[in-house]
Structures are given as structure tokens and as C-alpha cells.
Amino acid sequence: MEKLKPIEHKFKALFYGALKGVLESRAGRSSAPLNAAQMTRVIIFRPDRLGDMVITLPLADGLKKYFPHLKISILASPKNLLLIKGDPRFEEIFVFTKKIWRAPGELWPIKRRKFDCIIDTVFEDSVTTLYLTHYCAAGAPIIGMGKNKFSRYYDFTYDNSGGHIIDNTLKLLSAFGIDSTQVSGYAEPHLSQLVLDRAEAFFKSLAASGAYPLKVGINLSSGAPTRVWQEEKWIELIKNVLAAVAESQIILIAVPNERELALRVKNLFKERVEVVPDNLNIAEISAIIKYLDVLVTPDTSLVHIARAYRVPVVGLYSRFAKNFNLWHPYGMKEQAIKAIHIDNIFDISVEQVMNGFLFVVSGKQEVKR
């Protein structure tokens, strides 16, 4: 896939060159805050990854808090759709698959609704969302973030060069005259009662093997080769956690195609190590995380899901400064362990992660050092 990226970028550059002649320049429009009191429907564009959707939920909650009459819709992607399916925050949920031949059919319902405002939450210059927003806007104001090259095509655009991605996303509320520093950066994903009941039933089933009040989630899956931590290190960490905190129980999390890894690790331990049920979707994993006391994970969307439920996190990160500064665990009890290497987490030691774990559980349980 990485080899295809340059081709994709060249295609997008050509597409932008063909598109810019018909784009509407919005430079010079009034910079006065939008009058949301006179609006009815607003749509948020979030057609990308799972973690991006998680950090967008506070934006939707903040807008609804100040303007409860607004009907908020969202444009999602197949990757993040399940996290918001059935979410009462949103009046309508649209899906963009990024398949060109499907785009007209997927976008036409949005264009036909004639939304009063479009909020583009993709935090950089993006040819894709530039096209999406202008096709659907029908003259309505467009709000963006991190737009430099494309800033003249937005009515409002906000800087994302410093600070955490959550704070930067909330800046978009400034277009409505809202002080973003007064808006909570926490917003829990919506979980159905059925999903919550299943998670509760899972934890009750664990109680049959003994009462271990400190539930420690360990996510073995990374989503990218550069974020993989070695299997032998996970095993050593689990041994250390079980030895240090007698009241702990390990809950192993893994994506379906890495379940064999989780089972292999579990089978090395006679007790106090369990694997989440098979074939859980992201909503069901979120419900499991909600009931944890701490989560240990590489840099994935689960960091932001845990944060939403105020579950302390020990995160494993490469030393890529831009990514870390934007996406590190934030506003919570956490330990972010950074590798020496800029492109991977292989050199993070078990001792570093264990020290981070002991820090976040201090005060929760008596730790044997």
C-alpha cells in the first residue's frame, strides 16, 4: 500500500488542478461568527479513521450544548461507521467509501438536504474533503482546520500547528462564537444497551475463576507494522504485572486475524489471563474498555476510546514528534512511553512499560515492588 501512495498523491494533484478552476473562493467573506440560532441542520465531515471519529465526538457535544435546537448529521467512512451506528447525537449518518464511481450517489443525499453549514474536521489540506465540501455546500459556509494551501476555499479555517488534536478540533466551534476552552474534551461513544449487557456478562463470567478487582486490558494489536511490540515482551510484561499486583486480571485484546496470538499468550498462564470474546466489533470492544481499570496499548484508536471513558492508559509510541504531539494520551492519568527510534516501538523495554503501569495503578492497588 505504501508504494501506491506516490501514485495516489499525483492523481490528487491532477484532480486538484482540474478542480480549482470551478471552486468558489471564499476569501474576503465576513469573519463574524455564524448565527447558529438561525440554522437548523449542520453536517460534520469525518470520512476517515476510527480514532479521528472518537476525537470528533466532543465537537458534536459542544455544538449541541450551546445550540440544542440544531440537528447534527455526520459523514462517516466504512472504517469508523460502527462506532457511531445508532448514536442519538446524529440525526442522519452518511457514508463515503472513497470509491469515485460511488461518490455521486453517496453525496447526492447530502447535497439535496441543503445543510446550513459544513464542518470539515480533516486537519490538513485534503483534495478529497475539498471536493466533498464544495460539492455538498450549495453556498453554505464551510469551516475547516489546518487548511493552508486551500484556505481561500473555506469561510473559516483554524490553525492546528500546535497543541493536541482534541483542542484543535474544538477550535472549530469558534466559528459559531463558542469559546472552545469552555467545552469539555470528553465525550463517550454511544453504546447500545445490548452491547453494554454483553460486556457486563463477559466480566461476570470472569468472576467465576476468582475475584480480581484490578482489570488490566492489554491490546496486542497495533494496526501498523511500525507499532508492533514483540510477542516475547508482551509475555514478560504480563508475568511482571501478575507478580507485582496480586489483585490484577489481564484481559487480552486482539483483532480477529491476530486472535491466535492472543490465545497463544493466554495459554502460557494458568490463571488470571483471559481473551475477549471472538469477532467483537469496535462498539463491543469499546464496551469492554469501559469496564477496565487500565489499558496498555500501542498507539491506536483504543487510546482515545479509553480516554473517553477516563480509563488510564499506558501507551507505546514511536519518537515521531508530530504524531506524538497531536495524538498522545491527554487530559487523563497516563504514561506515554516513547521509543528511541523514530519509526517503530521495537526498542521500548519491558521495564519502561512496567514502570508506566505501576505509576498509573498507584493508589488503586497496593503494588509489590
C-alpha positions in Angstrom: 0.0 0.0 0.0 2.8 2.4 0.8 4.2 2.0 -2.7 0.8 3.2 -4.1 0.9 6.4 -2.0 3.0 8.5 -4.5 0.6 7.5 -7.3 -2.3 8.5 -5.2 -0.8 11.9 -4.4 0.0 12.5 -8.1 -3.6 11.6 -9.0 -4.9 14.0 -6.4 -2.6 16.8 -7.6 -4.0 16.4 -11.1 -7.5 16.3 -9.8 -7.0 19.5 -7.8 -5.5 21.1 -10.9 -8.7 20.3 -12.8 -11.0 21.2 -9.9 -9.6 24.6 -8.8 -11.0 26.4 -11.8 -14.5 25.7 -10.7 -14.0 26.1 -6.9 -15.6 29.1 -5.2 -13.1 31.3 -3.5 -14.4 32.3 -0.1 -11.6 34.7 0.8 -12.9 38.1 1.9 -16.2 36.8 3.3 -17.4 38.1 6.6 -15.3 36.9 9.5 -18.2 37.5 12.0 -19.3 34.4 13.9 -22.0 32.3 12.3 -25.5 32.8 13.7 -26.4 29.2 14.6 -29.7 30.4 16.1 -30.9 30.9 12.5 -29.6 27.4 11.4 -31.5 24.1 11.5 -29.1 21.5 10.1 -25.3 21.2 10.3 -23.2 18.3 9.0 -19.7 17.2 10.2 -17.4 15.6 7.6 -15.3 12.8 9.2 -14.7 10.3 6.4 -11.5 8.7 7.7 -10.2 6.6 10.5 -11.6 5.3 13.8 -9.5 7.4 16.2 -10.4 10.6 14.2 -14.1 9.8 14.8 -13.6 9.4 18.6 -11.9 12.8 19.0 -14.7 14.4 16.9 -17.5 13.5 19.4 -16.6 16.3 21.8 -17.1 18.8 18.9 -20.7 17.4 18.3 -21.5 17.6 22.0 -20.2 21.1 22.3 -22.2 22.3 19.4 -25.4 20.7 20.8 -24.7 22.1 24.3 -24.8 25.7 23.0 -27.4 25.2 20.3 -29.6 22.4 21.4 -32.1 23.0 18.5 -29.5 22.1 15.9 -29.9 18.8 14.1 -26.4 17.5 13.6 -25.6 14.9 10.9 -22.2 13.3 10.0 -20.4 11.9 7.0 -18.5 8.8 8.1 -16.4 6.1 6.5 -16.7 2.3 6.5 -13.8 2.3 8.9 -15.5 4.4 11.6 -19.2 3.8 10.9 -19.7 1.1 13.6 -18.6 3.5 16.3 -21.5 5.8 15.7 -24.2 3.5 14.4 -27.3 4.3 16.3 -25.7 7.3 18.0 -28.5 9.7 19.0 -26.1 12.7 18.6 -26.7 12.5 14.9 -29.9 12.9 13.0 -28.5 11.3 9.9 -25.4 9.3 9.2 -24.0 9.3 5.6 -21.1 7.1 4.4 -18.4 7.9 1.9 -16.5 4.9 0.6 -13.8 6.9 -1.3 -14.7 4.9 -4.5 -15.0 7.5 -7.2 -17.8 5.7 -9.1 -19.9 5.7 -6.0 -19.3 9.3 -5.0 -22.2 10.9 -6.8 -24.8 8.5 -5.3 -23.3 8.8 -1.8 -23.0 12.6 -1.8 -26.3 13.5 -3.6 -28.5 12.9 -0.5 -26.2 15.4 1.4 -26.3 18.0 -1.4 -30.1 17.6 -1.6 -30.6 18.3 2.2 -29.0 21.8 1.7 -27.3 21.9 5.1 -26.9 25.3 6.7 -23.2 24.7 7.4 -20.5 22.1 6.7 -17.7 21.4 9.2 -14.6 19.7 7.7 -12.7 18.1 10.5 -9.8 16.7 8.4 -6.9 18.6 9.9 -4.9 19.3 6.8 -5.1 20.3 3.2 -7.1 17.5 1.6 -8.2 17.4 -2.0 -10.8 14.8 -1.1 -12.6 16.8 1.5 -12.2 20.0 -0.5 -14.2 18.3 -3.3 -16.7 16.8 -0.9 -17.4 20.0 1.0 -17.8 22.2 -2.1 -19.9 19.7 -4.0 -22.3 19.4 -1.0 -22.2 23.0 0.3 -24.6 24.7 -2.2 -23.4 28.1 -1.0 -23.5 27.2 2.7 -20.5 28.3 4.9 -17.7 25.8 5.2 -15.5 25.5 8.3 -12.0 23.8 8.2 -8.9 23.2 10.2 -5.3 23.2 9.2 -6.1 24.4 5.7 -3.1 26.3 4.3 -2.9 25.8 0.6 -6.7 25.6 0.4 -7.6 28.2 3.0 -9.2 30.6 0.4 -11.8 28.0 -0.3 -13.1 28.0 3.4 -15.1 30.6 5.2 -13.3 29.8 8.4 -10.1 27.9 9.0 -8.2 27.3 12.2 -4.6 26.6 13.0 -3.6 23.1 14.1 0.2 23.5 14.2 0.4 23.4 18.0 -1.5 21.7 20.8 -3.4 18.4 21.0 -5.7 17.2 18.2 -8.7 17.4 20.6 -8.1 21.0 21.5 -7.5 21.8 17.8 -10.7 20.1 16.8 -12.7 22.1 19.3 -11.4 25.3 17.8 -13.9 24.8 15.0 -16.6 25.8 17.4 -15.1 29.4 17.3 -16.9 29.9 14.0 -20.1 29.8 16.0 -18.8 32.3 18.6 -18.2 29.5 21.1 -15.2 29.7 23.4 -13.7 26.3 22.7 -11.7 26.3 26.0 -15.0 26.1 27.9 -16.1 22.9 26.1 -15.3 19.5 27.5 -12.9 17.4 25.5 -14.5 14.2 26.8 -17.4 12.5 25.0 -18.2 8.9 25.4 -19.0 6.8 22.3 -22.7 5.8 22.3 -23.1 2.1 23.2 -26.4 0.3 22.9 -27.8 -1.4 26.0 -27.3 -4.8 24.3 -23.6 -4.1 23.8 -23.3 -3.0 27.4 -25.1 -6.1 28.7 -22.8 -8.3 26.7 -19.7 -6.6 28.2 -21.1 -6.9 31.7 -21.9 -10.6 31.1 -18.3 -11.1 30.0 -16.9 -9.6 33.1 -19.3 -11.6 35.3 -18.1 -14.8 33.6 -14.5 -13.9 34.6 -15.6 -13.7 38.3 -16.2 -17.5 38.2 -12.5 -18.0 38.2 -11.8 -15.7 41.1 -12.3 -12.2 42.3 -9.5 -10.0 40.9 -10.7 -6.4 41.1 -8.0 -4.7 39.0 -8.9 -5.3 35.4 -5.9 -4.7 33.1 -6.5 -4.6 29.4 -3.6 -5.4 27.1 -4.1 -4.7 23.4 -1.8 -6.9 21.4 -2.8 -5.4 18.0 -1.3 -2.4 16.5 -2.8 -1.6 13.1 0.6 -0.9 11.6 3.9 -2.9 11.4 5.8 0.1 13.0 3.6 -0.1 16.1 4.1 -3.8 16.8 5.7 -4.7 20.1 7.5 -8.1 20.2 5.5 -11.1 21.5 8.1 -12.1 24.0 8.0 -8.6 25.5 4.2 -8.8 26.0 4.7 -12.2 27.7 7.3 -10.8 30.0 5.2 -7.8 30.8 2.2 -10.0 31.8 4.4 -12.0 34.1 5.6 -8.9 35.8 2.1 -7.4 36.2 0.7 -10.7 37.7 3.7 -10.9 40.1 3.6 -7.2 41.1 -0.2 -6.8 41.6 -1.8 -9.8 43.2 -5.3 -8.5 42.6 -4.9 -8.0 38.9 -6.5 -9.8 36.0 -5.3 -9.5 32.4 -7.8 -9.0 29.6 -6.1 -9.6 26.2 -7.5 -7.6 23.2 -6.6 -8.5 19.6 -8.2 -8.0 16.2 -9.8 -11.2 14.8 -6.8 -12.1 12.5 -4.5 -11.9 15.5 -6.6 -13.9 17.9 -4.3 -16.9 17.5 -1.5 -14.7 19.1 -3.8 -13.8 22.0 -4.7 -17.4 22.6 -1.1 -18.4 22.4 -0.2 -15.9 25.0 -3.1 -16.8 27.3 -2.2 -20.5 27.2 1.2 -19.7 28.8 -0.6 -18.7 32.0 -2.7 -21.0 34.2 -5.0 -18.2 35.6 -5.7 -14.5 35.7 -5.3 -14.1 31.9 -8.3 -14.1 29.6 -9.0 -13.2 26.0 -12.0 -11.1 24.9 -14.7 -13.0 23.0 -14.1 -13.7 19.4 -15.2 -11.4 16.5 -16.1 -8.3 18.5 -16.8 -5.2 16.6 -15.4 -1.8 17.7 -18.5 -0.9 19.7 -18.2 -4.2 21.6 -14.5 -3.6 22.2 -15.4 -0.1 23.4 -17.8 -1.6 26.0 -15.0 -3.9 27.3 -12.7 -1.0 27.6 -15.3 1.0 29.5 -15.1 -1.6 32.3 -11.3 -1.7 32.6 -9.2 -0.1 35.3 -6.2 0.5 33.0 -5.3 -0.2 29.3 -1.8 -0.9 27.9 -1.7 -0.5 24.2 0.4 0.6 21.2 -0.6 3.9 19.6 -4.1 3.0 18.3 -7.6 4.3 18.4 -8.1 2.4 21.6 -6.1 5.1 23.4 -8.8 7.6 22.6 -11.7 5.3 23.4 -10.1 4.6 26.8 -9.7 8.3 27.3 -13.4 8.9 26.5 -14.3 6.6 29.4 -11.5 8.1 31.6 -9.7 4.8 31.8 -5.9 5.3 32.5 -3.6 4.4 29.6 -0.1 3.2 29.2 0.7 3.9 25.5 3.6 2.8 23.4 4.7 5.4 20.9 7.5 5.9 18.3 9.5 9.1 18.6 7.8 10.7 15.6 7.3 14.1 17.2 4.4 15.5 15.1 2.3 12.4 15.5 3.1 12.2 19.2 2.4 15.8 19.9 -1.0 15.6 18.2 -2.2 12.2 19.4 -0.6 11.4 22.7 -2.8 10.4 25.7 -4.2 13.6 27.0 -6.1 15.0 30.0 -6.1 11.8 31.9 -3.9 9.6 34.2 -1.5 8.2 31.7 2.0 7.2 30.8 3.2 7.6 27.2 6.3 5.5 26.6 8.4 6.8 23.7 10.8 4.7 21.8 14.3 5.8 20.8 13.6 5.0 17.2 11.5 7.5 15.2 9.7 4.9 13.0 8.9 2.0 15.4 8.4 0.9 19.0 10.7 -2.1 18.9 13.3 -0.7 21.4 10.8 0.1 24.2 11.8 -2.1 27.1 9.5 -4.2 29.3 10.9 -2.3 32.3 9.8 1.1 30.8 6.2 -0.2 30.2 6.1 -1.8 33.7 7.2 1.4 35.3 4.5 3.2 33.5 1.9 0.6 34.5 2.9 0.9 38.2 2.6 4.6 38.0 -1.0 4.6 36.6 -2.2 2.0 39.1 -0.6 3.6 42.1 -3.4 4.5 44.5 -5.7 1.9 43.0 -4.0 -1.2 44.4 -1.1 -2.0 46.7 1.8 -2.7 44.5 4.6 -5.2 45.4 7.8 -3.6 44.2 
